[in-house]
Amino acid sequence: MLDVSEMIVTLESEGYRVERYQMTTHPEVFLNNADVMRLVNEKKTDALPITVIRGELVSDGKYITLSEVREHLDRGTA
């Protein structure tokens, strides 16, 4: 979790907006994303954590690294 917090701080310091949600405190965010809900219905809690970058579901079931996030961000700007 500390790595995730550090990654968020790093990305925000670079000007990216980062939002982090938990099912218990923000269920509406999960319910309003069809791809996320499909995954949760299929895999239950094994789907968590789920990473969505620029509206695209890019990872589930593990925390991704900063370099993986950067790859997805770079693809979106090319």
N, CA, C and O atoms as a Maestro MAE file, in Angstrom:
{
 s_m_m2io_version
 :::
 2.0.0
}

f_m_ct {
 s_m_title
 :::
 protein
 m_atom[312] {
  # First column is atom index #
  i_m_mmod_type
  r_m_x_coord
  r_m_y_coord
  r_m_z_coord
  i_m_residue_number
  s_m_chain_name
  s_m_pdb_residue_name
  s_m_pdb_atom_name
  i_m_atomic_number
  :::
  1 25 0.819 -1.197 0.000 1 A "MET " " N  " 7
  2 3 0.000 0.000 0.000 1 A "MET " " CA " 6
  3 2 0.860 1.257 0.000 1 A "MET " " C  " 6
  4 15 0.503 2.269 -0.604 1 A "MET " " O  " 8
  5 25 1.996 1.178 0.685 2 A "LEU " " N  " 7
  6 3 2.894 2.322 0.707 2 A "LEU " " CA " 6
  7 2 3.393 2.629 -0.695 2 A "LEU " " C  " 6
  8 15 3.488 3.796 -1.074 2 A "LEU " " O  " 8
  9 25 3.716 1.585 -1.480 3 A "ASP " " N  " 7
  10 3 4.166 1.795 -2.850 3 A "ASP " " CA " 6
  11 2 3.098 2.490 -3.682 3 A "ASP " " C  " 6
  12 15 3.413 3.354 -4.501 3 A "ASP " " O  " 8
  13 25 1.849 2.123 -3.480 4 A "VAL " " N  " 7
  14 3 0.749 2.743 -4.214 4 A "VAL " " CA " 6
  15 2 0.643 4.214 -3.836 4 A "VAL " " C  " 6
  16 15 0.480 5.069 -4.706 4 A "VAL " " O  " 8
  17 25 0.733 4.509 -2.558 5 A "SER " " N  " 7
  18 3 0.664 5.907 -2.110 5 A "SER " " CA " 6
  19 2 1.808 6.726 -2.685 5 A "SER " " C  " 6
  20 15 1.614 7.867 -3.106 5 A "SER " " O  " 8
  21 25 2.999 6.144 -2.700 6 A "GLU " " N  " 7
  22 3 4.151 6.844 -3.278 6 A "GLU " " CA " 6
  23 2 3.962 7.066 -4.773 6 A "GLU " " C  " 6
  24 15 4.318 8.123 -5.294 6 A "GLU " " O  " 8
  25 25 3.403 6.072 -5.467 7 A "MET " " N  " 7
  26 3 3.159 6.206 -6.890 7 A "MET " " CA " 6
  27 2 2.155 7.317 -7.157 7 A "MET " " C  " 6
  28 15 2.329 8.098 -8.092 7 A "MET " " O  " 8
  29 25 1.117 7.396 -6.354 8 A "ILE " " N  " 7
  30 3 0.116 8.442 -6.523 8 A "ILE " " CA " 6
  31 2 0.740 9.811 -6.333 8 A "ILE " " C  " 6
  32 15 0.491 10.720 -7.124 8 A "ILE " " O  " 8
  33 25 1.543 9.969 -5.301 9 A "VAL " " N  " 7
  34 3 2.218 11.243 -5.044 9 A "VAL " " CA " 6
  35 2 3.112 11.613 -6.230 9 A "VAL " " C  " 6
  36 15 3.128 12.766 -6.662 9 A "VAL " " O  " 8
  37 25 3.852 10.639 -6.752 10 A "THR " " N  " 7
  38 3 4.739 10.883 -7.891 10 A "THR " " CA " 6
  39 2 3.947 11.333 -9.109 10 A "THR " " C  " 6
  40 15 4.301 12.325 -9.746 10 A "THR " " O  " 8
  41 25 2.885 10.620 -9.436 11 A "LEU " " N  " 7
  42 3 2.082 10.966 -10.605 11 A "LEU " " CA " 6
  43 2 1.423 12.331 -10.455 11 A "LEU " " C  " 6
  44 15 1.375 13.110 -11.407 11 A "LEU " " O  " 8
  45 25 0.918 12.619 -9.269 12 A "GLU " " N  " 7
  46 3 0.298 13.927 -9.034 12 A "GLU " " CA " 6
  47 2 1.324 15.040 -9.142 12 A "GLU " " C  " 6
  48 15 1.006 16.123 -9.633 12 A "GLU " " O  " 8
  49 25 2.554 14.793 -8.689 13 A "SER " " N  " 7
  50 3 3.591 15.819 -8.795 13 A "SER " " CA " 6
  51 2 3.976 16.078 -10.250 13 A "SER " " C  " 6
  52 15 4.545 17.122 -10.570 13 A "SER " " O  " 8
  53 25 3.668 15.131 -11.123 14 A "GLU " " N  " 7
  54 3 3.924 15.284 -12.558 14 A "GLU " " CA " 6
  55 2 2.718 15.867 -13.292 14 A "GLU " " C  " 6
  56 15 2.736 16.002 -14.515 14 A "GLU " " O  " 8
  57 25 1.676 16.209 -12.543 15 A "GLY " " N  " 7
  58 3 0.513 16.851 -13.139 15 A "GLY " " CA " 6
  59 2 -0.642 15.940 -13.491 15 A "GLY " " C  " 6
  60 15 -1.636 16.402 -14.051 15 A "GLY " " O  " 8
  61 25 -0.542 14.662 -13.182 16 A "TYR " " N  " 7
  62 3 -1.646 13.738 -13.454 16 A "TYR " " CA " 6
  63 2 -2.662 13.790 -12.331 16 A "TYR " " C  " 6
  64 15 -2.311 13.975 -11.166 16 A "TYR " " O  " 8
  65 25 -3.921 13.625 -12.692 17 A "ARG " " N  " 7
  66 3 -4.972 13.504 -11.685 17 A "ARG " " CA " 6
  67 2 -5.160 12.020 -11.401 17 A "ARG " " C  " 6
  68 15 -5.394 11.228 -12.314 17 A "ARG " " O  " 8
  69 25 -5.058 11.657 -10.150 18 A "VAL " " N  " 7
  70 3 -5.179 10.257 -9.740 18 A "VAL " " CA " 6
  71 2 -6.333 10.151 -8.759 18 A "VAL " " C  " 6
  72 15 -6.426 10.927 -7.807 18 A "VAL " " O  " 8
  73 25 -7.209 9.185 -8.997 19 A "GLU " " N  " 7
  74 3 -8.316 8.942 -8.087 19 A "GLU " " CA " 6
  75 2 -8.239 7.494 -7.632 19 A "GLU " " C  " 6
  76 15 -7.998 6.590 -8.431 19 A "GLU " " O  " 8
  77 25 -8.444 7.290 -6.357 20 A "ARG " " N  " 7
  78 3 -8.377 5.952 -5.783 20 A "ARG " " CA " 6
  79 2 -9.671 5.689 -5.027 20 A "ARG " " C  " 6
  80 15 -10.093 6.495 -4.199 20 A "ARG " " O  " 8
  81 25 -10.298 4.551 -5.321 21 A "TYR " " N  " 7
  82 3 -11.584 4.238 -4.715 21 A "TYR " " CA " 6
  83 2 -11.548 2.873 -4.046 21 A "TYR " " C  " 6
  84 15 -10.824 1.970 -4.464 21 A "TYR " " O  " 8
  85 25 -12.347 2.750 -3.003 22 A "GLN " " N  " 7
  86 3 -12.564 1.462 -2.358 22 A "GLN " " CA " 6
  87 2 -14.043 1.128 -2.466 22 A "GLN " " C  " 6
  88 15 -14.897 2.011 -2.390 22 A "GLN " " O  " 8
  89 25 -14.338 -0.151 -2.643 23 A "MET " " N  " 7
  90 3 -15.736 -0.564 -2.802 23 A "MET " " CA " 6
  91 2 -16.585 -0.201 -1.590 23 A "MET " " C  " 6
  92 15 -17.768 0.113 -1.728 23 A "MET " " O  " 8
  93 25 -15.993 -0.243 -0.416 24 A "THR " " N  " 7
  94 3 -16.774 0.006 0.793 24 A "THR " " CA " 6
  95 2 -17.145 1.473 0.956 24 A "THR " " C  " 6
  96 15 -18.181 1.787 1.542 24 A "THR " " O  " 8
  97 25 -16.318 2.367 0.448 25 A "THR " " N  " 7
  98 3 -16.589 3.792 0.639 25 A "THR " " CA " 6
  99 2 -17.115 4.492 -0.612 25 A "THR " " C  " 6
  100 15 -17.716 5.562 -0.511 25 A "THR " " O  " 8
  101 25 -16.897 3.903 -1.787 26 A "HIS " " N  " 7
  102 3 -17.346 4.512 -3.049 26 A "HIS " " CA " 6
  103 2 -17.988 3.468 -3.967 26 A "HIS " " C  " 6
  104 15 -17.561 3.313 -5.111 26 A "HIS " " O  " 8
  105 25 -18.999 2.757 -3.487 27 A "PRO " " N  " 7
  106 3 -19.581 1.689 -4.316 27 A "PRO " " CA " 6
  107 2 -20.151 2.206 -5.628 27 A "PRO " " C  " 6
  108 15 -20.173 1.473 -6.616 27 A "PRO " " O  " 8
  109 25 -20.606 3.438 -5.661 28 A "GLU " " N  " 7
  110 3 -21.205 3.992 -6.882 28 A "GLU " " CA " 6
  111 2 -20.208 4.058 -8.027 28 A "GLU " " C  " 6
  112 15 -20.588 3.908 -9.188 28 A "GLU " " O  " 8
  113 25 -18.942 4.279 -7.717 29 A "VAL " " N  " 7
  114 3 -17.915 4.339 -8.763 29 A "VAL " " CA " 6
  115 2 -17.776 2.971 -9.421 29 A "VAL " " C  " 6
  116 15 -17.628 2.880 -10.640 29 A "VAL " " O  " 8
  117 25 -17.821 1.917 -8.630 30 A "PHE " " N  " 7
  118 3 -17.750 0.566 -9.170 30 A "PHE " " CA " 6
  119 2 -19.017 0.243 -9.958 30 A "PHE " " C  " 6
  120 15 -18.948 -0.294 -11.064 30 A "PHE " " O  " 8
  121 25 -20.166 0.570 -9.386 31 A "LEU " " N  " 7
  122 3 -21.446 0.262 -10.022 31 A "LEU " " CA " 6
  123 2 -21.623 0.991 -11.351 31 A "LEU " " C  " 6
  124 15 -22.311 0.490 -12.240 31 A "LEU " " O  " 8
  125 25 -21.019 2.154 -11.498 32 A "ASN " " N  " 7
  126 3 -21.174 2.957 -12.708 32 A "ASN " " CA " 6
  127 2 -20.190 2.599 -13.817 32 A "ASN " " C  " 6
  128 15 -20.201 3.231 -14.873 32 A "ASN " " O  " 8
  129 25 -19.343 1.603 -13.597 33 A "ASN " " N  " 7
  130 3 -18.384 1.191 -14.612 33 A "ASN " " CA " 6
  131 2 -18.693 -0.264 -14.994 33 A "ASN " " C  " 6
  132 15 -18.433 -1.185 -14.220 33 A "ASN " " O  " 8
  133 25 -19.248 -0.455 -16.186 34 A "ALA " " N  " 7
  134 3 -19.694 -1.783 -16.618 34 A "ALA " " CA " 6
  135 2 -18.544 -2.784 -16.673 34 A "ALA " " C  " 6
  136 15 -18.720 -3.938 -16.284 34 A "ALA " " O  " 8
  137 25 -17.368 -2.367 -17.148 35 A "ASP " " N  " 7
  138 3 -16.232 -3.278 -17.227 35 A "ASP " " CA " 6
  139 2 -15.786 -3.735 -15.845 35 A "ASP " " C  " 6
  140 15 -15.479 -4.908 -15.635 35 A "ASP " " O  " 8
  141 25 -15.754 -2.810 -14.922 36 A "VAL " " N  " 7
  142 3 -15.354 -3.133 -13.551 36 A "VAL " " CA " 6
  143 2 -16.374 -4.073 -12.921 36 A "VAL " " C  " 6
  144 15 -15.994 -5.050 -12.274 36 A "VAL " " O  " 8
  145 25 -17.642 -3.798 -13.097 37 A "MET " " N  " 7
  146 3 -18.668 -4.651 -12.497 37 A "MET " " CA " 6
  147 2 -18.667 -6.045 -13.108 37 A "MET " " C  " 6
  148 15 -18.882 -7.027 -12.398 37 A "MET " " O  " 8
  149 25 -18.430 -6.149 -14.408 38 A "ARG " " N  " 7
  150 3 -18.338 -7.465 -15.049 38 A "ARG " " CA " 6
  151 2 -17.215 -8.268 -14.396 38 A "ARG " " C  " 6
  152 15 -17.379 -9.445 -14.074 38 A "ARG " " O  " 8
  153 25 -16.082 -7.615 -14.210 39 A "LEU " " N  " 7
  154 3 -14.928 -8.268 -13.599 39 A "LEU " " CA " 6
  155 2 -15.221 -8.691 -12.163 39 A "LEU " " C  " 6
  156 15 -14.895 -9.809 -11.765 39 A "LEU " " O  " 8
  157 25 -15.828 -7.812 -11.394 40 A "VAL " " N  " 7
  158 3 -16.162 -8.127 -10.003 40 A "VAL " " CA " 6
  159 2 -17.177 -9.273 -9.943 40 A "VAL " " C  " 6
  160 15 -17.081 -10.146 -9.080 40 A "VAL " " O  " 8
  161 25 -18.143 -9.267 -10.853 41 A "ASN " " N  " 7
  162 3 -19.123 -10.360 -10.882 41 A "ASN " " CA " 6
  163 2 -18.474 -11.689 -11.246 41 A "ASN " " C  " 6
  164 15 -18.856 -12.733 -10.719 41 A "ASN " " O  " 8
  165 25 -17.492 -11.654 -12.148 42 A "GLU " " N  " 7
  166 3 -16.816 -12.878 -12.571 42 A "GLU " " CA " 6
  167 2 -15.836 -13.392 -11.516 42 A "GLU " " C  " 6
  168 15 -15.846 -14.574 -11.174 42 A "GLU " " O  " 8
  169 25 -14.995 -12.503 -11.007 43 A "LYS " " N  " 7
  170 3 -13.886 -12.926 -10.157 43 A "LYS " " CA " 6
  171 2 -14.075 -12.626 -8.667 43 A "LYS " " C  " 6
  172 15 -13.272 -13.043 -7.833 43 A "LYS " " O  " 8
  173 25 -15.135 -11.907 -8.352 44 A "LYS " " N  " 7
  174 3 -15.385 -11.485 -6.957 44 A "LYS " " CA " 6
  175 2 -14.184 -10.687 -6.450 44 A "LYS " " C  " 6
  176 15 -13.638 -9.865 -7.186 44 A "LYS " " O  " 8
  177 25 -13.773 -10.914 -5.219 45 A "THR " " N  " 7
  178 3 -12.680 -10.114 -4.657 45 A "THR " " CA " 6
  179 2 -11.322 -10.442 -5.281 45 A "THR " " C  " 6
  180 15 -10.365 -9.688 -5.106 45 A "THR " " O  " 8
  181 25 -11.228 -11.568 -6.012 46 A "ASP " " N  " 7
  182 3 -9.973 -11.872 -6.704 46 A "ASP " " CA " 6
  183 2 -9.664 -10.850 -7.796 46 A "ASP " " C  " 6
  184 15 -8.523 -10.748 -8.247 46 A "ASP " " O  " 8
  185 25 -10.667 -10.101 -8.220 47 A "ALA " " N  " 7
  186 3 -10.454 -9.073 -9.242 47 A "ALA " " CA " 6
  187 2 -9.723 -7.857 -8.680 47 A "ALA " " C  " 6
  188 15 -9.129 -7.080 -9.427 47 A "ALA " " O  " 8
  189 25 -9.771 -7.699 -7.370 48 A "LEU " " N  " 7
  190 3 -9.200 -6.504 -6.747 48 A "LEU " " CA " 6
  191 2 -7.716 -6.662 -6.489 48 A "LEU " " C  " 6
  192 15 -7.261 -7.765 -6.187 48 A "LEU " " O  " 8
  193 25 -6.969 -5.614 -6.596 49 A "PRO " " N  " 7
  194 3 -7.329 -4.273 -7.038 49 A "PRO " " CA " 6
  195 2 -7.495 -4.213 -8.558 49 A "PRO " " C  " 6
  196 15 -6.938 -5.026 -9.296 49 A "PRO " " O  " 8
  197 25 -8.263 -3.244 -8.991 50 A "ILE " " N  " 7
  198 3 -8.524 -3.007 -10.409 50 A "ILE " " CA " 6
  199 2 -7.941 -1.644 -10.753 50 A "ILE " " C  " 6
  200 15 -8.133 -0.668 -10.028 50 A "ILE " " O  " 8
  201 25 -7.228 -1.596 -11.867 51 A "THR " " N  " 7
  202 3 -6.648 -0.331 -12.303 51 A "THR " " CA " 6
  203 2 -7.281 0.089 -13.621 51 A "THR " " C  " 6
  204 15 -7.311 -0.677 -14.585 51 A "THR " " O  " 8
  205 25 -7.784 1.311 -13.648 52 A "VAL " " N  " 7
  206 3 -8.361 1.899 -14.853 52 A "VAL " " CA " 6
  207 2 -7.555 3.159 -15.157 52 A "VAL " " C  " 6
  208 15 -7.384 4.023 -14.296 52 A "VAL " " O  " 8
  209 25 -7.069 3.251 -16.382 53 A "ILE " " N  " 7
  210 3 -6.308 4.421 -16.800 53 A "ILE " " CA " 6
  211 2 -6.992 5.024 -18.015 53 A "ILE " " C  " 6
  212 15 -7.172 4.368 -19.041 53 A "ILE " " O  " 8
  213 25 -7.371 6.291 -17.875 54 A "ARG " " N  " 7
  214 3 -8.064 7.018 -18.941 54 A "ARG " " CA " 6
  215 2 -9.264 6.237 -19.468 54 A "ARG " " C  " 6
  216 15 -9.500 6.167 -20.674 54 A "ARG " " O  " 8
  217 25 -10.026 5.646 -18.524 55 A "GLY " " N  " 7
  218 3 -11.244 4.938 -18.874 55 A "GLY " " CA " 6
  219 2 -11.050 3.510 -19.323 55 A "GLY " " C  " 6
  220 15 -12.034 2.803 -19.543 55 A "GLY " " O  " 8
  221 25 -9.808 3.056 -19.469 56 A "GLU " " N  " 7
  222 3 -9.529 1.701 -19.927 56 A "GLU " " CA " 6
  223 2 -9.098 0.832 -18.754 56 A "GLU " " C  " 6
  224 15 -8.188 1.188 -18.004 56 A "GLU " " O  " 8
  225 25 -9.753 -0.298 -18.605 57 A "LEU " " N  " 7
  226 3 -9.376 -1.252 -17.573 57 A "LEU " " CA " 6
  227 2 -8.060 -1.897 -18.015 57 A "LEU " " C  " 6
  228 15 -8.008 -2.567 -19.046 57 A "LEU " " O  " 8
  229 25 -7.005 -1.692 -17.235 58 A "VAL " " N  " 7
  230 3 -5.686 -2.160 -17.657 58 A "VAL " " CA " 6
  231 2 -5.126 -3.275 -16.785 58 A "VAL " " C  " 6
  232 15 -4.191 -3.958 -17.202 58 A "VAL " " O  " 8
  233 25 -5.663 -3.479 -15.597 59 A "SER " " N  " 7
  234 3 -5.123 -4.514 -14.715 59 A "SER " " CA " 6
  235 2 -6.151 -4.897 -13.669 59 A "SER " " C  " 6
  236 15 -6.962 -4.080 -13.233 59 A "SER " " O  " 8
  237 25 -6.096 -6.169 -13.276 60 A "ASP " " N  " 7
  238 3 -6.922 -6.603 -12.153 60 A "ASP " " CA " 6
  239 2 -6.187 -7.681 -11.389 60 A "ASP " " C  " 6
  240 15 -5.358 -8.404 -11.941 60 A "ASP " " O  " 8
  241 25 -6.506 -7.777 -10.106 61 A "GLY " " N  " 7
  242 3 -5.951 -8.817 -9.266 61 A "GLY " " CA " 6
  243 2 -4.550 -8.565 -8.741 61 A "GLY " " C  " 6
  244 15 -3.985 -9.414 -8.052 61 A "GLY " " O  " 8
  245 25 -3.984 -7.411 -9.055 62 A "LYS " " N  " 7
  246 3 -2.646 -7.085 -8.565 62 A "LYS " " CA " 6
  247 2 -2.435 -5.575 -8.648 62 A "LYS " " C  " 6
  248 15 -3.101 -4.874 -9.410 62 A "LYS " " O  " 8
  249 25 -1.508 -5.105 -7.859 63 A "TYR " " N  " 7
  250 3 -1.106 -3.706 -7.953 63 A "TYR " " CA " 6
  251 2 -0.082 -3.586 -9.067 63 A "TYR " " C  " 6
  252 15 0.895 -4.334 -9.099 63 A "TYR " " O  " 8
  253 25 -0.299 -2.651 -9.980 64 A "ILE " " N  " 7
  254 3 0.668 -2.483 -11.044 64 A "ILE " " CA " 6
  255 2 1.750 -1.494 -10.611 64 A "ILE " " C  " 6
  256 15 1.566 -0.715 -9.676 64 A "ILE " " O  " 8
  257 25 2.859 -1.544 -11.302 65 A "THR " " N  " 7
  258 3 4.009 -0.716 -10.961 65 A "THR " " CA " 6
  259 2 3.906 0.649 -11.631 65 A "THR " " C  " 6
  260 15 3.105 0.854 -12.542 65 A "THR " " O  " 8
  261 25 4.720 1.558 -11.167 66 A "LEU " " N  " 7
  262 3 4.777 2.886 -11.777 66 A "LEU " " CA " 6
  263 2 5.196 2.779 -13.242 66 A "LEU " " C  " 6
  264 15 4.665 3.502 -14.085 66 A "LEU " " O  " 8
  265 25 6.118 1.912 -13.553 67 A "SER " " N  " 7
  266 3 6.541 1.778 -14.954 67 A "SER " " CA " 6
  267 2 5.399 1.249 -15.822 67 A "SER " " C  " 6
  268 15 5.271 1.655 -16.977 67 A "SER " " O  " 8
  269 25 4.570 0.355 -15.290 68 A "GLU " " N  " 7
  270 3 3.408 -0.122 -16.047 68 A "GLU " " CA " 6
  271 2 2.401 1.003 -16.263 68 A "GLU " " C  " 6
  272 15 1.828 1.131 -17.345 68 A "GLU " " O  " 8
  273 25 2.190 1.809 -15.239 69 A "VAL " " N  " 7
  274 3 1.291 2.955 -15.382 69 A "VAL " " CA " 6
  275 2 1.825 3.894 -16.462 69 A "VAL " " C  " 6
  276 15 1.074 4.352 -17.324 69 A "VAL " " O  " 8
  277 25 3.118 4.175 -16.410 70 A "ARG " " N  " 7
  278 3 3.725 5.066 -17.409 70 A "ARG " " CA " 6
  279 2 3.555 4.533 -18.832 70 A "ARG " " C  " 6
  280 15 3.302 5.302 -19.759 70 A "ARG " " O  " 8
  281 25 3.696 3.213 -19.005 71 A "GLU " " N  " 7
  282 3 3.495 2.625 -20.336 71 A "GLU " " CA " 6
  283 2 2.103 2.931 -20.860 71 A "GLU " " C  " 6
  284 15 1.945 3.307 -22.021 71 A "GLU " " O  " 8
  285 25 1.094 2.773 -20.017 72 A "HIS " " N  " 7
  286 3 -0.282 3.037 -20.435 72 A "HIS " " CA " 6
  287 2 -0.501 4.523 -20.688 72 A "HIS " " C  " 6
  288 15 -1.206 4.895 -21.626 72 A "HIS " " O  " 8
  289 25 0.090 5.363 -19.867 73 A "LEU " " N  " 7
  290 3 -0.043 6.804 -20.074 73 A "LEU " " CA " 6
  291 2 0.642 7.234 -21.360 73 A "LEU " " C  " 6
  292 15 0.113 8.072 -22.089 73 A "LEU " " O  " 8
  293 25 1.802 6.678 -21.649 74 A "ASP " " N  " 7
  294 3 2.524 7.010 -22.883 74 A "ASP " " CA " 6
  295 2 1.753 6.567 -24.116 74 A "ASP " " C  " 6
  296 15 1.733 7.273 -25.125 74 A "ASP " " O  " 8
  297 25 1.120 5.406 -24.042 75 A "ARG " " N  " 7
  298 3 0.303 4.930 -25.163 75 A "ARG " " CA " 6
  299 2 -0.851 5.871 -25.451 75 A "ARG " " C  " 6
  300 15 -1.246 6.056 -26.602 75 A "ARG " " O  " 8
  301 25 -1.386 6.463 -24.396 76 A "GLY " " N  " 7
  302 3 -2.533 7.350 -24.560 76 A "GLY " " CA " 6
  303 2 -2.185 8.684 -25.180 76 A "GLY " " C  " 6
  304 15 -3.066 9.384 -25.678 76 A "GLY " " O  " 8
  305 25 -0.907 9.051 -25.159 77 A "THR " " N  " 7
  306 3 -0.513 10.348 -25.708 77 A "THR " " CA " 6
  307 2 0.127 10.232 -27.077 77 A "THR " " C  " 6
  308 15 0.417 11.244 -27.716 77 A "THR " " O  " 8
  309 25 0.351 9.006 -27.533 78 A "ALA " " N  " 7
  310 3 1.029 8.810 -28.821 78 A "ALA " " CA " 6
  311 2 0.090 9.003 -29.987 78 A "ALA " " C  " 6
  312 15 0.502 8.874 -31.140 78 A "ALA " " O  " 8
  :::
 }
 m_bond[311] {
  # First column is bond index #
  i_m_from
  i_m_to
  i_m_order
  :::
  1 1 2 1
  2 2 3 1
  3 3 4 2
  4 3 5 1
  5 5 6 1
  6 6 7 1
  7 7 8 2
  8 7 9 1
  9 9 10 1
  10 10 11 1
  11 11 12 2
  12 11 13 1
  13 13 14 1
  14 14 15 1
  15 15 16 2
  16 15 17 1
  17 17 18 1
  18 18 19 1
  19 19 20 2
  20 19 21 1
  21 21 22 1
  22 22 23 1
  23 23 24 2
  24 23 25 1
  25 25 26 1
  26 26 27 1
  27 27 28 2
  28 27 29 1
  29 29 30 1
  30 30 31 1
  31 31 32 2
  32 31 33 1
  33 33 34 1
  34 34 35 1
  35 35 36 2
  36 35 37 1
  37 37 38 1
  38 38 39 1
  39 39 40 2
  40 39 41 1
  41 41 42 1
  42 42 43 1
  43 43 44 2
  44 43 45 1
  45 45 46 1
  46 46 47 1
  47 47 48 2
  48 47 49 1
  49 49 50 1
  50 50 51 1
  51 51 52 2
  52 51 53 1
  53 53 54 1
  54 54 55 1
  55 55 56 2
  56 55 57 1
  57 57 58 1
  58 58 59 1
  59 59 60 2
  60 59 61 1
  61 61 62 1
  62 62 63 1
  63 63 64 2
  64 63 65 1
  65 65 66 1
  66 66 67 1
  67 67 68 2
  68 67 69 1
  69 69 70 1
  70 70 71 1
  71 71 72 2
  72 71 73 1
  73 73 74 1
  74 74 75 1
  75 75 76 2
  76 75 77 1
  77 77 78 1
  78 78 79 1
  79 79 80 2
  80 79 81 1
  81 81 82 1
  82 82 83 1
  83 83 84 2
  84 83 85 1
  85 85 86 1
  86 86 87 1
  87 87 88 2
  88 87 89 1
  89 89 90 1
  90 90 91 1
  91 91 92 2
  92 91 93 1
  93 93 94 1
  94 94 95 1
  95 95 96 2
  96 95 97 1
  97 97 98 1
  98 98 99 1
  99 99 100 2
  100 99 101 1
  101 101 102 1
  102 102 103 1
  103 103 104 2
  104 103 105 1
  105 105 106 1
  106 106 107 1
  107 107 108 2
  108 107 109 1
  109 109 110 1
  110 110 111 1
  111 111 112 2
  112 111 113 1
  113 113 114 1
  114 114 115 1
  115 115 116 2
  116 115 117 1
  117 117 118 1
  118 118 119 1
  119 119 120 2
  120 119 121 1
  121 121 122 1
  122 122 123 1
  123 123 124 2
  124 123 125 1
  125 125 126 1
  126 126 127 1
  127 127 128 2
  128 127 129 1
  129 129 130 1
  130 130 131 1
  131 131 132 2
  132 131 133 1
  133 133 134 1
  134 134 135 1
  135 135 136 2
  136 135 137 1
  137 137 138 1
  138 138 139 1
  139 139 140 2
  140 139 141 1
  141 141 142 1
  142 142 143 1
  143 143 144 2
  144 143 145 1
  145 145 146 1
  146 146 147 1
  147 147 148 2
  148 147 149 1
  149 149 150 1
  150 150 151 1
  151 151 152 2
  152 151 153 1
  153 153 154 1
  154 154 155 1
  155 155 156 2
  156 155 157 1
  157 157 158 1
  158 158 159 1
  159 159 160 2
  160 159 161 1
  161 161 162 1
  162 162 163 1
  163 163 164 2
  164 163 165 1
  165 165 166 1
  166 166 167 1
  167 167 168 2
  168 167 169 1
  169 169 170 1
  170 170 171 1
  171 171 172 2
  172 171 173 1
  173 173 174 1
  174 174 175 1
  175 175 176 2
  176 175 177 1
  177 177 178 1
  178 178 179 1
  179 179 180 2
  180 179 181 1
  181 181 182 1
  182 182 183 1
  183 183 184 2
  184 183 185 1
  185 185 186 1
  186 186 187 1
  187 187 188 2
  188 187 189 1
  189 189 190 1
  190 190 191 1
  191 191 192 2
  192 191 193 1
  193 193 194 1
  194 194 195 1
  195 195 196 2
  196 195 197 1
  197 197 198 1
  198 198 199 1
  199 199 200 2
  200 199 201 1
  201 201 202 1
  202 202 203 1
  203 203 204 2
  204 203 205 1
  205 205 206 1
  206 206 207 1
  207 207 208 2
  208 207 209 1
  209 209 210 1
  210 210 211 1
  211 211 212 2
  212 211 213 1
  213 213 214 1
  214 214 215 1
  215 215 216 2
  216 215 217 1
  217 217 218 1
  218 218 219 1
  219 219 220 2
  220 219 221 1
  221 221 222 1
  222 222 223 1
  223 223 224 2
  224 223 225 1
  225 225 226 1
  226 226 227 1
  227 227 228 2
  228 227 229 1
  229 229 230 1
  230 230 231 1
  231 231 232 2
  232 231 233 1
  233 233 234 1
  234 234 235 1
  235 235 236 2
  236 235 237 1
  237 237 238 1
  238 238 239 1
  239 239 240 2
  240 239 241 1
  241 241 242 1
  242 242 243 1
  243 243 244 2
  244 243 245 1
  245 245 246 1
  246 246 247 1
  247 247 248 2
  248 247 249 1
  249 249 250 1
  250 250 251 1
  251 251 252 2
  252 251 253 1
  253 253 254 1
  254 254 255 1
  255 255 256 2
  256 255 257 1
  257 257 258 1
  258 258 259 1
  259 259 260 2
  260 259 261 1
  261 261 262 1
  262 262 263 1
  263 263 264 2
  264 263 265 1
  265 265 266 1
  266 266 267 1
  267 267 268 2
  268 267 269 1
  269 269 270 1
  270 270 271 1
  271 271 272 2
  272 271 273 1
  273 273 274 1
  274 274 275 1
  275 275 276 2
  276 275 277 1
  277 277 278 1
  278 278 279 1
  279 279 280 2
  280 279 281 1
  281 281 282 1
  282 282 283 1
  283 283 284 2
  284 283 285 1
  285 285 286 1
  286 286 287 1
  287 287 288 2
  288 287 289 1
  289 289 290 1
  290 290 291 1
  291 291 292 2
  292 291 293 1
  293 293 294 1
  294 294 295 1
  295 295 296 2
  296 295 297 1
  297 297 298 1
  298 298 299 1
  299 299 300 2
  300 299 301 1
  301 301 302 1
  302 302 303 1
  303 303 304 2
  304 303 305 1
  305 305 306 1
  306 306 307 1
  307 307 308 2
  308 307 309 1
  309 309 310 1
  310 310 311 1
  311 311 312 2
  :::
 }
}
